[in-house]
């Protein structure tokens, strides 16, 4: 059934008018790679910048929550998950109001979009990091420190290779959502920065099903390609002796 939907989407992108005129054409792809090229470029820039930031943020907060003890640790965990729990429309309006005036006037810039995606979708990486840390015995860290390694060296050489799948999970989720999010996005885009999902919505509103389908096919291809690349990196950087990774988001 899922394959049927993908094939139907592709078919709608290569016919003149789906449901009315099924003459094969590539005009819709010519449109998206000409008129829609700024949206494609902006989306890829924002997604590629947000990917590493989301991965780093996820494992950093996850490590602080799962392996350290301080007064506001629980509060940090709750606040980090709150962005993900709220509906996208509420998050979008909140970002718009919070960053509309000085000293952080970010409205209309790429920064506000990147910040929204990183803080909204990194909780997947945070929870994955916490789950992995719960499976790692603390004696490994104690052994490293007893041999003279500092906390930073222990994290970099012992813990980081073991929680690397969480880092890549954070990369994957932030990239996917940067390419496909719409609920919060519609409040944050501007003339200077627009996204593919907004273009899809505009085309659907104008009943231009062909360009909307072509944009959708492009998003599917890019997401699948990047996910395959990340899954490959997970296998390459897997810590020696660790369990094989069979699913990027499943561990």
C-alpha positions, 0 to 999 in steps of 0.5 A, a space after each residue: 500500500 505504501 509503495 502504491 502511494 509512492 508510485 501514484 505520487 510519481 505518476 502524478 508528477 509526470 502527467 500533464 494533469 492528473 485525473 484529467 489529462 494523462 499525457 506524459 510530460 516532464 514540464 513539472 520537473 522543469 518548473 521546480 528546477 527553475 521557479 522552485 530552485 530557490 526553495 530547494 536551495 534554501 531547504 537543503 542549506 537549512 537542513 544541512 546546517 541543522 543536521 550536525 547541530 541537532 546531533 551534537 545538541 542531542 548527545 550533549 543534553 542526553 549525556 548531561 541527563 543520563 550521566 551527570 547529577 546537578 540540581 536542575 537536571 530533571 528540569 532540563 530534561 522536561 524543557 528539552 522535551 517540551 518543544 517536541 510535545 507541543 503542536 507545531 502551530 503553537 511552537 511556530 507562533 511562540 518562536 515568531 513572538 519571541 524572536 520578533 524584537 531586539 536583542 534577538 530579532 531573528 524573524 525572517 532569517 534562516 537562523 530562526 528556522 534552524 533553531 526551531 528544527 534543532 530544538 524541536 526535533 532533537 529530543 529523539 536524539 536525546 532519548 536515544 542517548 539516554 537509552 544507550 547510556 542506561 545500557 552502559 555500565 558506569 564501571 567503564 568510565 570509572 576504569 578510564 578515570 582510574 587510569 588517569 583519563 580526564 572526564 573529557 578524554 573519557 567521554 571522547 574516547 570511551 563513551 562517544 563511540 558507544 553512543 554514536 548511533 544516537 548522534 546519527 539518529 539525531 542527524 537523521 530526524 533533524 534532516 527529515 523534519 527540516 525537509 518535511 515540516 510544515 506546521 511551524 514552518 509556515 509562521 517562520 518562512 519569509 521572502 528571503 527564505 522559503 522551503 519546499 514544503 511551503 511551495 507544495 502547500 502553495 501549489 496544492 492551494 492553487 490546484 497545481 497538482 503536477 508541480 506539488 507532486 514533483 516537489 514531493 518526489 524530490 523530497 522523497 528521493 533526497 530523504 531516502 538518499 541521505 538516510 542511506 548515507 547516514 545508515 552507512 556511516 553508522 555501520 562504518 563508525 560502529 564501536 568494535 564489539 557493539 551490536 550491529 545497527 539494523 535500523 537508523 532510528 531503532 538502534 
